[in-house]
């Protein structure tokens, strides 16, 4: 597979693939697959329980995750503006936050923290200057895009490779909305802006949700009333001088500016990101001359990005409930102790399974066919 050469999976060692065998999910013979609800476009890699890889390597041999990553790249390559297309690709392929060149000392960080606090854009009772930015080693990728989770450990697509699957889904949804407007209303929005903004909305998640050795990820703090990843992604886009229209659309992912109150949230996110990026949002064209409103008339691309970023509505509750089923299977079928269920062994277990087939697929299998079919599939993925 293409993903194996790209990610050099064989560095994991010969023990990773049980019997060095890939097999097609459609070959499994039980009720779920007979009803044709199986993913027909990817294969899974079985692995021994004793060979479970760490979170950063769990998705490297996942055809699901690599297909999603390739879909993201192919979507971005549809961008017709050469400069914007290259900027977007660069940000996905290299997750280092370059704006951190502005913050080489603790004094730099404290100064910008105080500016945010003075504007009421951070809660100083919850977040300290030391917690403003996630850990970052000089000139090192905090994490590859392909291995990051879609969100925090208990939220949507919270498995290694969840970020590519989440982003690919959101891009597909967004393109669907764009095409619907073409079909029904007979006009086209700026698809370049939609694709770039949706692809880059979560670009800070590899940094914010770095994997710990125990298979959990770092916790996320809030900036300006939303997840830090949203603000830090905007900071990087501003620092890299992406078009103002793209940044405004990207800012709308977490809320649409359809009312004064909702617009205020989007404006505050842009203000916070501009402070950290050390750019004037009015001169940049991100806010109007008052500095408290978005430029008018508002473009529709931001609303479409917001609509497209709603995969979490379903995938969040799916992740929460699927982990409950996986814990039951781990305990009864793999003899996990209570300590195992709350530590690294179960984390690696659920992370590998999620990376192979997604929590979305497992939960749908549960809803359609019941726990026994989920159990059968888990047995095919993790061998005792």
N, C-alpha and C positions, 0 to 999 in steps of 0.2 A: 504493500500500500504506500501511497505517496507520503502519508504522515510518518511512516517509520523512518524513511530517509531524512525527512525534514527535521525531525525531532531526535534522531539518533537513539531510538528507543532501546536498541540492544545493549546500551550501556547499563541497563538494569540487570543484565545477567541472564543466563540461560534458564534459571529457575522461575522466571516470571511467567512464561507461557507453559502451562501444564501440557506436556506432550507436544509443545511447539505447534499447537493446533488452533486455527481459526475456524469457527463454524458459523453458518448462517442461522439466524434466529428462526427463519421460516422452516428450517429442518426439524425443529422440535415438534414432537407429536403429542399435543394435548389440546384441550378444547379451545383455549384462547387463540391458538394459531389457526385452528380449523375455521374459526370465525373471522379470520383475515383482519385482526387488529394488531398484527405484528408489524414492526418497522421493516420494510422490505428493502431499504436502501443502505443498510449497514450490517456488519457482522460484529460478534462479540468475541472477546478473548478470555477463555477460562483461566483461572489461576488458583493455585493452592492457597489455603488459608495461611499457611506458614510463610508464603512468599508475597503477601500483600505489600505493595510499594508505598512509600510516603506520598502525601497528598500532592506534592509538586510533580511527581512522576506518574500518578494514577491515570491521567487522561492521555498520556503520550501514545498509547496503543489503542485508544478509543476511536473507532471509525465514526461514531456519533459526533464526538467533539471535533474531530478533524474535518468532517463534512460541514459542520456548522462554521468552523473557522474559514474554510474555503468559500462557503457561501457569503460570509462577510466580505472577504477580499473581492469576490466577483461582483458583489453589490457596489462596493466602493469604486471598482474599476468602471462602473457605468457612469460615474461623474464625468461630465463633458469638459468642465473647466480643468485644464491641465494642472494648474498650480494648486487648486483646492483638492484635487484627487491625490496629488503627491503628498500634500500636507496631511491628509487624512490617513493615507497608508503609512506614512512615517510614524504617526502617533500610535497606531495599532501595533506596528512591528517593533517599536522600541518604547517601552513603557516608562522610561526614566523621566521624572518630572524636571525638565530643564529650568523651570522658574526657580528651583531651589538654589540656583547659582546666586540668587539675591539674598540668600539666608545662610551664610557660611559661619555664623557665630550665634551663640545663645542671645547675645545683645540684639542682633538683627531680628531674631524671632520674637523676643520680648517686646521690642518696639512696635512690630506690626500687630502683635497680640493686643497691645494697649490701644492702638488705633481702632481695631475692631471692637474692643470693649467700650471705648468712648462713643462709638456709634450705635451701641446696643446690639451688635451683630454676633456676639458670643455670650454665653452664660458663664460668667467667671466662677460661679459656685459649682459648676460641673466640669469645666475644662480649664486646665492650667496651661501656661506657656509651653511647658514640656510636652503637652498632649496635642498641641495645635497641629503639628505635622507628624505623620507616621514615621517609623524608623527608616533611615535611608543611608546606605553606604555610598561613599563617593564614587561616582562613575559606574555604579552597578545598577542593573535592572532590579527593582524590588521584586519582580516576578514577571514571567512571561504572560502575555495576554491569554494564551491558550490554557494555562493551568489555574487561572483565578476562578473563584466561585462567583456565582451571579449575585450573591448578597451575603449577609452575615450567616453564621453557622446554623441558625434556626429559621432562616427565611428562604426566599425564592431561589431555586437552583443552587442550593448551598452545598455543592459538591465540586471537586476539581473539574474544570472545564465547563462549569455552569455559566461563566461569563460569555463564552462563545455561543452556547446554545440560547441563552437569554437574548443576546444581541442579535443573533441571526433571526430569532423569532420576531423581535421588534422591527427589524428591517423588513421582513416579509409582510408584517401587519401594516407598516407604514406605506410600503409600495402598494398594498391592496387598497388603502384609503385614497392614495393618489390616483390610482387607476379607476376607482369608483367615481371620483369627481369628474374624471375625463369622460367616462361612459355616460353618467347620468346628467351632468351639468354642462358638458362640452367645453371645459377649459382645463388648462394645465397650470399647476403651480411650479415653483422652481424646484425640480426634483433633485438637483445637485445639493441644494441646501438641506432638504429633507434627509437624503442619504448620509451626508456628512455628519449632520447634527445627531442623527439616531445612532450612527456607528460610533461616535465619539462621546455620547452622553456618559457612558460608564468607564471612560478611559482611565480614571484614577482608581478603579477597584483593584487592579493588581497591586497597587501600592497600599491602599487602605486595608484590604483583606488579605494580607500576607499570611501564609500558612505557618502554624506553630508545629514543633516537632511532635506534639501529641495528636495531630490531626485536626485540631481546631484552628480557627483563624483569629486574627486580631479583632478586638471590638472596634466599633465605629463611633466616633463622637459627632456631635452636631455643630454646624456653623450656620448662622443666620436662619435657624429653625428647620434645617433639613440635614440629611446625611452629608458628612464631610466630603464624600466622594463626588457629590454633585458640584459643590463649590470648587474643589481642587481640580476637577476636570475643566471647569470654566476658566480657572486661573491659567491652566496650561494653554488652552485655546487662545486666550487673550495674549499671553506672553509670546506665543508663536505667531501672532498677528494674523489669525484667521479672519475671514470677512465678518463684519459686524452682524450681517444678516444670519450667518451660521451660528454665531455665539448667542444671539437673542433666541433663535429657534432651539438651540441646545439648552438654554436656560429654562425654556418652557416645558421641558420633559417632565418635571415634577409637579407642574401646575399650569393650567391655562389662564391667561390674563383676561378672562371674560367678565370680571367684576372688579371694582376698585380694590376690594380687599385682596382678591387673588392676584391682581396686577402688582399690588404692593409687595407680595411675597417674591414674585419674580424680580422686581426691581431691587429688593434687598439682596437677593442672591447675586445679582450683577454688581451691586455696590461692594459686597464683601469680596467677590472675586477680583474686582478692579483694584481694591485696596491692596490685596495680597500681591497682585501682578504689578502694582505700582504704575497703573495707567489711569488716565482721566476718562471715565465712561462717557461723558458728554462729547468730548473731542473725538473719541473713538467712534461715536455714532451708536452706542449701545442704549443710551437714554436721550430723551429730548432736552431742550435747552433748560428746562426747569430742574433737571437732574432727578426728578421724582416720578417720571412716567416713561413708558416705552415710546419709541418713535411712532408717530401716526401718519397715515392709517396703518393699523397693524396688519402684518402679512399673515397669511394662513399657514405657512410652513411650521411655525411654532405650535399651533394647535394640532397639526397632524403629527408632529413628533410626540406631543403629549398623548394623543390617542394611541399612537404606536407603542408607547412605553407602558402599556397596561397588561402585559403578560403576567406581571406580578400578582394581579388580582386572583388568578387561578393558581399560579404556581407557588404562591406563599403558603396557602392552606394545604396544598398537595404535599409540599416538603415536610411540613409539621406532622401530618398524619402518616406519611410513608415511613418516616423514621420510627414511629411507634410500631408499625408492622415489622420492620426490619429488626427491631430489638426483640420482638417476640420470636421471630425465626432464629435469630442468633442464639437466644437462650435455649430454646427447645431442640433445635436441630444441630447446633454447633457447640453446645455445652458451655456457653459464655457464662461466667460468674457475674454477680452484681458489680464487682470491681471491673471486670472486663467491659461490661455494658456502659460504664461511665468513664472509660479511659481510652487509651490509644488503640487498643485492639478493635473495639467496635468502631471507633472513628475511621480507622483505615478500611474496615469492612464496608461501612456505609458509603465512604468516599469512593471506593473502587466500583461498587455496584452502581452508584449514581452516575459516575463517569461513563460506565459502559452502556446503560440504557435509559438514564434520566429518571428522576422521581416522578415526572409527568407520566411516563409510560407505565411505571410500576403501579401508580395509583389508579390509572385507567384500567389496568389489568385487574386490580382488586375490585373496582367498581363493577366491571363487566362480568367477572368470573369468580371472584372470591380469593381468599387467602391461599388456598391450596395451589392455585396456578402461580401466584407470586412465589410461593415456596419452591415450586418446581423450577422456576426460572432462576431464582437465587442459587439453587443447587447447581445449575449449569454454569453459573458465573464464578462462584467461589467453591472450589472443591475441598472436601474435608481431608 
